[in-house]
Amino acid sequence: MNTLVQSTTLPELRVRFIRALSIVSIGLGLAGSLAVFGLMSGLSTQIFGIATVAILLLGIVWLMLVNRGRVSVAAIGLCASLTVATLTPLPAALLIIAVTAVIAAAALLNGVGYLIVNTVVIVRLALVAVGSAQGNPNALFDLGANNLPLLVVVIVSLSSRYLITTADRTASASLRAANLLQFTAEIAQFASQTLELNFLLGQVTRQISDRFGYYHVQVFLVDTAHEYAMLVASTGVVGEQLLMRKHRLAIGSTSVIGQVTQRGVPVIARDSDPENVRFRNELLPATRAELAVPILDGGQVVGALDVQSTKNDAFDQNEIQALQTLANVLAAEIRNIRLFETQATTARENEHLYQQTQMNLEEIQRLNSELTGNAWREYVRDMGTASGITLDQGRRTTDLSWSQTLRTAAQGEAVENVTPTHSLVALPLILHGQLIGAVEIEADEEISHVKVEAMREVLAQLAASLENARLYEASQMENVQKQRLNEIATRYETVGSVEELLRVTLVELGETLGAERGAIRLGAATAETNGGSGS
């Protein structure tokens, strides 16, 4: 992923401020030097001249340093020179230099440097005020109201520091929010390249923690029963431990995650809050502030993005909005990945069902073919010698023998002996994958390939028609047998003895089924009856 956006506004403003003060220092030094040349003599004039020349030279030095990129050195040097300038006897410029010094310290120095400069300047002004109040003839100059300059410098110093600090914080917060938004765009691009949810969420939490300095970052997803928020991604060694123990929080519980998954709005908890809803995890003792934003799919809460900080005043409104935008992007990606997983699962199930259907169909076809083959073998066996027909010159003959070409075709191999003056073609007769016979055609002319293919189509139709005819004959025979059995049952009504009933039954069954012998016994078989007539 790309690096963070770098803020250039405040650093550039500081550079420009240093350049401006350096140029002002050069101008003041030049003006003071010219003024000195117009004076006659005296100790004060000499000191003033030395000071103005020093200011001129130092202004040039600071300008050169800042142009070479030594901004920190130039800032410290500039503030130091302005502070020292307040200690020199420059009557007309003391208040201006003092104000400039405290403004420069507020804008350019850290807290320690700012306090040092302000202490020196305020002490200097306080000494001047005391000297003026006592009417000391050795006072270097008279500023009028004794306490007014000191009050002005204090107000200007505090106001400048407050405004600059506020601007710095605002700029930092805006920069952080901008980086979060940029990161959100990067996540959207990255998510389009992966379809593995846990990997995506793991990358997101690590990147947020590393790039924005959060103490801990984690993602929870709501379970299907909408009872618990399950931890699915968490940073660091602590995160690994939480994931291993399947950390979860009940929806609606007294915790940030419990509240955000129930209410669907960002929830923030700080140690300084009187009603802190934060769940204190013993593995994260340094947490001072925790923010959770909902991951919303439409109006439904599907999870939460949770970030924790060691600073109690973390998470301003811009940062909350940026994190919510990131959570919205995650919601869309979670929905897309889950939809893809559902479609993939459905596709796998459909493929499995298709394979099962194919296997079942093949088994049905195999059984159908086997049954067809058995049925035709029984049919041909029942037909006896009348298992075909032969035509010669358009007349039926009694020859039902199998020629060699018919035998070859009956084994599934087609025979095509075709010449311009004589053709002999034998093709297998196939029904449902079973060979049920063969057809042989002989002609005193050439049988073209087109005619042979037409013959194959005719044979396919013949096989289907033969099966229909066989089934019809079988149905008719079954009806005849049922009718015969009904007649037997009717005759039972006219017979009055047991012996006659048994005789009638055997005679009728023998005639109906073509049986030559039959027997009926009444009672149970015993050792005595099985042994013959007995003694």
N, C-alpha and C positions, 0 to 999 in steps of 0.2 A: 504494500500500500504506500501511498505518497506520504511525504513528511508533512509536519504541521505548517500551517500558514504563519509566517513570521511578521510580527507587528513592526512597522517602520515609522509610525506616526510620532510617538513620544521620543524615541531616540533622535529622529531627525529634528524635532522641535528643540531638544536639548542642544544639539549641535548648532542649530541656527541661533539659539539664545547665547551660547558661548561666543560665537562669532560676533554677534551684535555687541555684547558687552566688551569684547576685546577691541572692536573698532571704536566703541565709545571711549574706552580707556585710552586708546591711541589719540583720539581727538582731544580728550581732556588734557592728556599729557602734553600734546603739542600746543594747545591753547595756553596752558599754564607756563610752558617754557617761554613762549613769546611774551607772556605778561611779565615774566621775571626779567627779561632783557630790558624792559621799559622801566624797571625799578632801579633805585640807586644802590643802596646797601642795607645792611642790617642782618641780624641773626635770623629773624623770622623769614626774611626774604630768601636767605640762603637755604634754609630748611625747606621752604616751599618750592624752591627751584629744584632741589635734589629730589623731592617727592614727585614732582610732575615729570621729571626726566625718567624716574624709576617706573612710574605708571605707564609712560610712553613705551619704554623698552619691554616691560612685562606684557603689555598688551600685544606687542608684536610677537613675543615668544608664545603666548597662549594661542594666538591666531595660527601660527605656524604648526604648533602641536596638534590642534584640532583638525587642520587641513591634512595632516599626515595620519589621521586616525587615532591619535592618542587622546581620546575624548576624556577619559577618566583623569589623566594627569592634568590636562588643561582645565577641567572643572575644578579640581582641588586647588590648583595653582591660582586660578582666577579668584576663587572665594578667599583664599589666603591673602592674596594681594589686596583685595578690597577690604578685608578685615584689618590688615596692617595699616591701610590708608586712613582708617578712622582714628588711629592713634597719633597721626601726624597733625601739626597745627595748620589745618586748612579751614579757616573760619567760615568762609562762604559755602564750602562744599561738604561740610561734615554731615549734615542731615541727609543730603542727597546720597553721599557715599554709604552712610549707614543703612539707609533704606535699600539701596542697590545690593549691599552685602547680604542683608537678611533675605531678600528675594532670591538672590543667586543661591544662597545656602538652601533655601526651601526647595528650589527647583533642581539643584544639581547634587546635593550631598545626601548621605544617609542620615539616620537619626543621631549618631554620635557627632558627626561633623556639623550637622545643623545646630545642635546644642552648644558646641564649642563656639561657633561663630556668633550665635545670639548672646551667649554669656559675655564674650569680649565686647561686643557692640553695646550691649545694655549697660555693662559696668562703665564703659567709656562715657556714655551719655549721662549716666548717673553721677559720675565724678564731675563732669562739666556743669550739671545742674546744681550740685552741691556748692561748687566754687562760685557760681553766679549768685546763688542765694546768700552766700556769706559776704558778698561785696568784695571779694578778694581782688585787689588791684593787679595781681599776677595772672588772673584768669585770661586765657588766650583770646577769648571773644565772648560776646554776650548774645544769647539766643532768645532773649525776651522772656516769655513765660518759661519758668524753670522746668516744669514737668511735661510740657507739651511735646517736645521732640521725643522724649522717652516713650510717652504714650503712643505717639504716631508710629514709632518703630515697632513696638510690641504688637499693635493692632495689625500693621502691615505684615509682620513676620508670621503671626498666627493665621491670619487670613490666607496668605500666600501658601503656607504649608498645607492648610486644610483644603484649599481649592486644588492644589497640585496633587495632593494625596488622593483626593476624591476622583480627580481626572485620571490619575494613574490606575486606580482600582476599577473605574468604569471602563477604561480602555482595555485593561487586562481581562475583565469579565466579558467585554464584547469580543475580544480576541479569542477567548476560550469558547464562547458560544459559536463564533464563526468557524473555529476548528472543529467543534462538534458537528456543525452542519456539513462541513466538508467531509468529515469522517462518515457522516450518514450517507452522503452521495457515494463514497468509496465502498461502503458496506453494500449498498444497493447494487453496485457494479460487481462486487465480489460475489454476492449471493447469487447472481444470475449465472455464475460459473460452477456452482456446486448444488447438489441435490441431497446432501447428507446433513440433516438438521443438527445433530449433536456437534459435528465438526464446525458448522457455521457459527453456532452459539458460543462454542469454545473459543474460536478465533475472535469473535466480537468482544467477549469479556476481557480477553488478554490484551487486545489492542486498546480498549478503553482505559484499562488500568495502567498500561505502560505509557501511553501517550498523554494522559491527563492527570497522572499522579494520584489517582484515587487509592485509598487504603485497601479496599476490597470491592470487587464487582461480581455480581452473580445474576443468573436468570432463572426464574421459576416458571413452570407451566402448570396450568390447572388440569387435574385428572378428569377422566371421562365422566365420573360420577359428580364432579363439581363439589367435592368435599375438601380436597387438599391441594395446596400449591406444592408441586414436586420440584426439587432442585435438579436442574439439568445441566447447568454450566456454572463454574465457580473458579476463581483465580487462586494461584499459588498452592503451596503445600496444604494450607488450611482447606482450600477448595477441594483438593483431592480427598482429604479425610471426610469432609461433609458428603461428597458424592459417594464414597465407599459405604458410609452408613445410611445412605438413602434419606438424606435430610428432607424433611417436609414440614409445612406449617398449615394448620387448619384455616380454611377460609372463614373470615370473620373473627379470628382469634385476636387477642390483644397483642398485636405485633404490626410492624409496618407492612409486611407482606400480607398478613391476614386482613388488614384494613383496606389496602389498595385493591386486592382481588375481590373484595366484597363491594366496595363503593365505586370502583372504576375511575378514580381521580388520583392525581399525585398526592402522596403522603410523605411528609418530612418530619423527622423527630430529632431533637437535639438534647444533649444532656442538660442544658439550661432550661428546657421547657418544664413547666410545673406538672403537666400531664404528659409524661413521656410514654409513648406506646411502643417504644423500640424493644424488640426481643434481644436481651443481652446474651450473646453467644460467648461462652467461655473461651472459645478458640480465637476470638477477635476482641481482645481486651482494650485495644487502643482506639476503638471507634468512639467518636464524639458526636457525629452527626450522620444520619442515614436518610437517604432519599429513595423512594420507590415510585416508579411511574408505570401505569398499566399498559399492557400490550393488548390492544383492542382489535378484534376482528369484527368490524361493523359496530354493533352495540354490545357485543359479548366480550367479556374479559377472558382471554385465553392464557394470560401469564402476567409477569411483572419483571421489569428491569430494575435491579437494586444496586445502588452505589453507596459506599461508605467512606467517610473522611475522618481524619484525625483532628480536623479543625471544627470547632463548635459553630462558627459563622459561615460554614460552607454552603453552597447551593443558593445563588441568587435567582431571580425570576428568569433572566435570560438563559441561565444554565438549565433550569427546569424545563423551559420550553424547548431548548435544543435536545435535551435527553428524551422528551416526549416525542419529538419528531423522529428521533432515532428508533424509539420503541414502535412507532407507527410503521416505519420501514420494516422492522423485524416482524411485525404482525403480518404484513403482506407477504413476506418471504416464507414465514411459517405456514401461511395458508397455501401458498403455491407448492411448497415442498410436500405438505400433507396431501394435497390434491394429487400430486404426481405419485406419491406412495400409494394412495388409494387406487389410482388408475393402474399402476404397476401390479398391485395385488390382484385387482380384478382381471387384468390381462393374464396373470399367471393362473388364476383359477379357471378362466375361460379356456386357456391352453390345456390345463389339466382335464377339464371336462371334455374338451374336443378330443384329446387323446383317448380318454375313456370311451367316448362315443365311437371313435374309430375302432378301438379294440372290440367293443360290443358289436359293432356292425360287422366287423370281420368275422367274429365268432358266429353271429347270426348267419352270415353268408356261408361260412364253413358248414354249420349245421344244416342249413337249407340245401347246400350242395350235397352233403352226405345223405340227407333224407331223400333228396331227388334221385341220387344214384341207387339207393336201396330200393326205392319204390319202383324204378324202372327195371332193375334186375328181377324183382319179384313179378313184375308185369310180363316181362319177356319169358320168364320161366313158366308162368301160367299159360302163356300163349302157345307154348309147345313149339311145334315145327312152323307155325304160322307167325314167323318173326320178321317178316318183310314182304317185299313185292318185287317182281322182275318184269320188265317190259322189253319185248324184242320186236322191232318194226311196228311199234304201237300196240302190240298185243301182249296180254299177260301170259306168262309161262309159269310152269310149276317148279322151275329151277330156283331153289332158295339157298344154294351153296354160296360160300364166301370166296370171292376171288382174292388173289394176292394183293391187289390194289385196295380192295375193300378192307382186308385185314390191316393193311398199313394205315389207312385212314382211320379205322376204328381204334387204333392206338394213339391217335392225335396228330398224325403226320400227314399233311396234304400231299397228293400226287398230281403232278401236272405234266403229262407227256403229250406235247402239242407239236404237230408238224403241219405243213400246208395241206396235206392230204388225209391226215388222220389225227384225231385227238382223243386222249383218255384222261379224264379228270376225276379224281376221287377226293372228297372232302369229309372231314369228321362232322358228325352231328352232335352239337354241344348244347347242353341245357344247364344253366346255373353252374357252369364250370365242370360239369360231369359229361363224360362221353356216353351217349345213349345209342349211338349207331354210326353209320357212315353212308354216304351217297356216292354212287359211281355213274358218270355220264361218258358215253363213247359216241363219237361222231366221225363221219368221213370227210371232215373239213377242219379248218383251223378254228379253234375256240379262242377268241381274243382275251387279253387280260381283263378288259372291261367286263366281258361276259362272265368271267370267272368271279370277279368281285360282286357282280349282280347275283350270281349263284350263291355266294356266301350270305348275302342279305336275305335271299329267299330261304336258305336253310335256317337262318336265325328265326325268321318268322315261322318256319315249319316246326322248329323245336318248341316254340311257345304254344303253337296250336296243338301239337301232339300232347303237351302237358295238360292243356285245357281239356282235350278229348279224353285223356286217361283219367283225369279227375272226374269228368262227367260220367264215364263208364263205372268208375269206382263208386260214385254216388248212386248211380242207378242200381248197381249190384247190392249196395248196402240197403237201399229201399226194398229190393226184392226179398233180401234176407229178413228184414224187419217184417215185411208182409207175411212171409212164410212162418215166422215165429208167432205172429199174431194169430195165424190160422191154427197153429198148434195149440195155443192157449185157448182158442175157441172150441177145439175138439175136446179139450179137457172137460168142458161142461157137459158133454154127452156120455162120458165114461163114468161108470158107477163103482168100479173095483180098483184096488190098489195095483194088482198085477196088470190089469189092462192099461192103467195110466202109465206104468213103467214101460210096457211094451210099445205103446203109442209114441212115447217120448223118444225111445231109441230108434224106432223106424223113421220118424219124421226128421230127427236130427241127422240120421245117416243119409237121407235123401237130400236134405238141405245143404249139408256140409260135404257131401261126397265121401262119407266115412264107410268103410267096409266092415268094421267090427266095433262093438261098444258093449258096455256093461254098466249096470247100476246095482249098488248094494245098499241096503238099509241097515241101520244100527251101527254099533262101534266095532271095530276090528279087535278081536281077542286072540290069545294064543291058541285056543281050541279051534276057532274058525279059520285061522291062518294055516292050520295044519292039514286041511282037507276035510274029508267026510267024517273023520273021527272013528272011534271004535264002535 
